[in-house]
Amino acid sequence: MDLFEKLKKNRGPIGQHAKDSHGYFTFPKLEGDIGTRMVFRGKERLIWSLNNYLGLANHPEVRKADAEAAAKFGFATPMGARMMSGNSNYHEQLEGELSSFMSKEDTILLNFGYQGMVSAIDCLVDRHDVIVYDSESHACIIDGVRLHMGKRFVFPHNDIANCEKQLERATRIVEESGGSILLITEGVFGMSGDMGRLKDIVELKNKFQFRLFVDDAHGFGTMGKTGAGTGEEQGVQDKIDIYFGTFAKSMAMIGGFISSNEDVVEYLRYNMRSQIFAKSMPMPLVLGALKRLELLRSKPEMKDNLWNVVNALQNGLKAEGFNIGKTQSPVTPVYMNGSIGEATNLIYDMRENHDIFCSMVVYPVVPKGIIILRLIPTAVHTLEDVKYTIEAFRKAYVKLKAGEYMSDKIAAF
């Protein structure tokens, strides 16, 4: 079959709905300044879908730093990959300040979080090594694992007993291959909001030899006393061998970083293909990240405000009988039973009749018959926003249980 013909016939599990959903349920356009109120299809909505955890996206100091850096340097500076011609004192300053904040020896900047994770996994292991990873790991981890030419074993989400079994299997293999074991999990799982059981995994180091790689995209800036992440929250920051953070969540920009010991970071710096063969991070992003990190470290009230909203939202939803799963983080999933058609009608009702914009998650991301409405509270939401949203959810849930959203078709819009 011709390649293009094959792609035309099989659009993929989500792409098959593209004609009905594009522009509304998928690829929606939110307009205006980033915040809790934005315009969708000409009307202002209350937004619960942006990973702007600390409210930095439109912080006046951030906007000023971004604008001044862009005016001074433009987005071309520095030119070239960092190894060849794209390094600067500011890049190294940012890496140094991140290392200090994360209590690690060294740090490497990543142009993109997703690409960086994929490339880091590919760089760290060879065919003699074994990867052990959590079944609910983010897609960037899964894609990195797929590149691995050696063995890989998955354990059910946060199942430490099964994780131990996979480490036993891995140990038998590396004893013959002469390889090593890399265990990959997340600090905060972005769909369910629960934390990886880092403390329990670290305890397994007493029985097995492995290195722990933690993707803490949703934990960086939100978890721990200082915001240094889930390792700090669980008291095992020093036991995380390789720490991955992204700028796309709490820092409200693009890019990421990996912090580890000096030898590991140096190895990544000279062997990580996505950084060696890609243009250096533009100067406005570097200076913008420095400003954001400064605010993250010096203004703990931002995280305090975030958690005030988180607690109000999650406690309020639970008080109304909603199932929010086992979340231990700002990520707030609301689980309901229903079809894809019901989910789309529910979301349409929320957006058009209650002016609330949140994201829905349906099959194939979750099992058939399950709907997740995923809310992302931020430091700039208000308690009034929370109260209004819970009441709107209550009304929508009554309709869902009464069958008023029942439909075999995706809602028209």
N, C-alpha and C positions, 0 to 999 in steps of 0.2 A: 504494500500500500504506500502511496505517496505520503511523505511526512506531513505535508500541509493538510491533506485529506484526513489523515488520522487525527490531527489536532482539532479539525473542524467537527469531527464526529464525537470525539471524547473531550468534553470541555472541562472535566475534572469535577470533583464533588461539590465545590463551591461555584466554579465557573458555569456550571449548567444552569444556574439561576441568574446569570449575569443580565440577560435581557429584561428580566422582571425587577431586578433589585438595584441595578447600577444607578448611582446618583442619589439614592435614598437610603437603602440599607447597606449598600456597599459603595465605597468611594464617595461618601457625602462631602459636601463643601461647607465648612464652617467659616464664616466671615467676620471680620472685625478684630479688635484687639483680643489677644488670648486672655481668657478669664472665665469667671463663672457664668457670665452672660455673653453669648455670641449669637450671631444671626445665622439661621438655617432656613433656606428657601424664603427669604424676605421677612422672616419673623424672628424676634428675639426669643431665645430658649435658655433654660437653666441647664448648664453643661456639667455632666458627670462622667465624661469620657476622656479627659486629658490627664496624662501622667505629670502634671505640673504640681507635684506634691507640696513643695514649699512655697509656691506662688512666685517663683523667681522669674517666670517668663516675661512679666511686665513690671518687675521691680524697677523703680526709677534709676537706681544706681547701676543696675544691669543694663538697662536701655542706654544709659549715658556711656558706659564703658564700651558697649558694642558699637555705638555710633562713632565714638572717638577713635577706636581701633580701626574701624573700616575706613574712616576718613584719612587716617595717618598712613596705613599700610596697603589698603585695598585687599582683595582676596587672592591676588597672585603671589604675594610674599608669604613665605619664601618659596622659591621655585625649585622643583625637583624633589626626588625622594630624600629623606633625611640623611641616609648614608652617603649620598653623593654631593648634594648641594643645598639641601632643605632644612638643615639644622639651625637652631638659634638659641640664644641665652634664655629667651622666654619659654621655649619648649622644655628646656632643661630645668628651669625654675618651677614650672608646673609639675613636672615629674618629681622634683625634690619635695615640693610641698605636699603632694599626694602621698609620697612615701612616709613623710612625717605623720600625716593625718591617719594613715592606715597602720602605722607602727610596723612598717616593713622596710627592708634595706634599700630597695630600689623599685622603680616603676617605669613602664614603657607606655607611651601614649598610643592610642588606636584611633585611626581615622573614623571607623564605624564600629559600633559594638557588635552587631551581628557578624559582620565579616571578620572582625577581630577574634571572636570566639572560635569560629570555624577554623581559621588559620592557626590559632594557637594550639588547638588540639592536634591538628595535622603536623605541626612543628614539634610538639613535645614527645610524641610517641612514634615508634617504628614497628615493623612487623613482628618483632620479638616480644613486644610489650602487650599488656592486656588492659582494656578499659572496663571498669565497672561503673554503672551509672543508674540514676533514678529513672523510673519509667515515665514520670511526668516532667522530665527535663524540657526546657524550652527548645523550640525548633532549631535554634542556632547550635545547640549542643548536639542534637540529633544529627544535623547535617555534618558537623565535625566528626562525630563518631562514624558516620557512613564512609568517610574518607579513610578511616583507619584500615590498614591492610592486615592487622593482626586480629586476635580474638577480642570480642567484647561481650560482656554479660550484663544484663539488665535486671534490677531488682524492683519488685512492686513498690509503689510510692511509699517512701518513709518506712518500709518494712525492714527493720534492722536485723531481725533473725534471718530473713532471706538474703539481705546484703552480706551477712557473714558467710552464708553458704556460697554466694558468688565469689567472695574473696578466697574461700577455700579452693574453689575450682581454679580461680586465677593463679593462686599460689602454686598449685601443682604444675600448671603450664609453664610459668616463668622459671620454676626450678629446673625444667628441662631446656627451655629456650635461652636462658640467661638474661631474660628481659626483666622489665619492671611493671608495677601495677599503678595505674592512675585512676583514682576514684573521683567521679564528677557528680556534683549535686548542686542544688540551688540554695541560697540563703532564704529567700522568699519566693515561693512559686506564684507566678504572675496570674494564673487563672484562679486558683483556689485561695490564695492569700495565706496559706499556712507556711510555717517555717520548715526548712530542712532540719533534720535531727542531727545537727552538727556535733553537739556534745556527745551523743551516743556513737556517732561515727568515729569521732576522735578516740573514744574509748577502745575501739577495735584496733587501734594502733598498738595496743599492748599485746595483741595476738598475731597481727599480720604486719608485713612491711608494705606500705603503700604511701603514695602522696595524695593529698586532698586538694582538689581544685573546686572552688566555690564560685558560682555565678551569682552575684549579689546585686543584680541590676535594680531590683525593687527594694532592697534593704539599705543600700548606700544612701545616706542622708535622712532616712526615716527611722531606722532601727538603732538601738544602742544609746547609751547615755549621751554621747557626743555626736551621734549620727554616723559613726564609723561603720555601722552595718550590723548584720546578723551575728557575726562572730563576736563582736563586742556585746551584743544583747545576751548571748549565751555564755559569755565568759571564756571563749576559746579562740579569740582573734589570733593569738600567737601560735595556735595549732593548725591554722589554715596555711597550707604550704603555698598555694597560688590563689590570689584573690582577684576576681574580675569585677569591675564596676563600669557602669555606663553613665555618660553625661545626659542621656535622653530622658531620664526620669526626674530625680530631684533637682538636677542642674538645668533642666528645661532647655537643652540645646542638643548638639549631635557630637558623637565621638565616645571614647571610652578609655579604659586603662587596665593594665594588669600590674599588680604589686606582688613582689615575692622577694626571695633573697637575691643578692647581687649576682651570683653565678647564673641563676635561672634567667633573670632579666637580660643579662648580657648575651646569653645564648639566644633568647628570643630576638633581641635587637639585631643580631647578625644572621639569623636563620628564618625569621618569620616572613614568609613570602608576601603576604598582603601589605606589609609595611616597607619591605625592601624595594618592592617594585611598584609602589604607589606614591603619588605626590604627597608631600608633607602637609600636615594639617595647617590650613591658612591662619595667618597671624591673628585676625579678628576673633577666630574661634579660641585660640590659645589664650589671648588676653581676656576674652569673655569668660572662659573657664576659670581663670585666676580670680576674677572678681566674684564669680559665683561661689567658688570654694572659700574665699574670704568671708562672704556673708554666711555661708553654711556653718563655718566655724565660729563666727563672732556673734551671731544672732540666734541663740537657742530658742528664743521665743517663736520663731517660725515653725520649728518642729513641735513645740508645745501647742501652738494654735492648730496645727494639723491634727494632733492627737485628740484635742478637744472636740473637733469636728468628727473624727473617726469614731470616738467613743459614743458621741451623741447619735450618730447615724446607725452604728451597729447595734447599740443597746435598744434604740427605738424600733428598729426593724424586728429584733428578737421579741420585744415586748408585744408587738402586733402579731406574733406567731410566724414570722417569716423564717425560712431556713437559709442561713448564711454560711452553712458548712462549718469548717474548722479554722476559719481565717484568724491569723494572729498578727495581722499587718493592716495597713490602710486599704489594701485591695479588698473590696466588699462584693462578693458574688451573692446574688439572690436566686435560689434554686426554686424552680416551679416545674410542674408536669404539663406537657402539652406538645403539640405537633409544630412543625415549622410554620405552617399556615397560621396557627394560633399565635405563635411568637411574633410574626410579622404584623398581625392585626393589633396585638397588644402594644408593640412598639409604635405603630402608627397612631394609636389612640393616645399614648403618652406624649408623643411629639406634637400632635395636632390639637389635642383637646386639653392637655395639661402643660404644654410648652416645656417638657422635660426631655432632654437629649441624653440618652445613655445607650450603651452598646449591648447587643444581644449575642449570645453564643448558642449555637444549635448544632445538630448533627452535620458533619462527621466529627466535629471537635469534641462533642460530648455524645453519649449514647442517644439513640432515637427515643423520643418521648420526654426528653429533658430540655428545659429552657433555662439558661442562665442570663440574668440581667446583671451586668458587671458595672459597678459604681466605683469611681475613683475620687474619693474626697481629697480636698486640698486645704492648705492653710488659709486660703482666701474665701472659702465657702463660709457661710454664716449659719448660726443655729436656726434662723428662720428658713434658710434654704433647706435644711435638714427636715424641719417640721412639715414644710409644704410637700417635700418629696415623699415622705413616709405616708402622708395622707393620700397622695395621688396613687402610690403603690397599693394602698389598702383598697381603694376604689377599683383599680384595675384587676386586682386579685379576685375580688367579688365577681367581676364580669367573667374572668377566666373560669372560675369554678362553676359559674352558671351556664357555661357553654356559649357565651355571647361572642367569643372570638373564634368559634369553630368555623373552619374553612379548609378546603383542600387546596385553595389557591393562595398565593402570596397577595397581600393587601394591595389594592390599586392606589396609586398616588399621582 
